[in-house]
Amino acid sequence: MDYGATVEVSKGSRASKGPGHIARLGSGGRGRRKSSKSVSRSHKAGLQFRVGRIARYLKGGKYAERVGAGAAVYLAAVLEYLAAEVMI
């Protein structure tokens, strides 16, 4: 849905980008919003192990019909802790 008004920009206008260009109004002068960079679940949890991969394995395996959102994060944290303990 686009609620912004459209205005045909004339040829002599300062903001002309070509004949027949339609400028969109209604953004409040903020301009185009910059898309935010995606942040992985591993980064959010502060883990080195890949939470997305572990979640995919949990869902693909026949462990349960449904897997909670926090299960992969918790399992990744436990596996990372155990790996760190073995390396010490």
Secondary structure, 3 states (H helix, E strand, C coil): CCCCCEEECCCCCCCCCCCCCEEECCCCCCCCCCCCCCCCHHHHHCCCCCHHHHHHHHHHCCCCCCCCHHHHHHHHHHHHHHHHHHHC
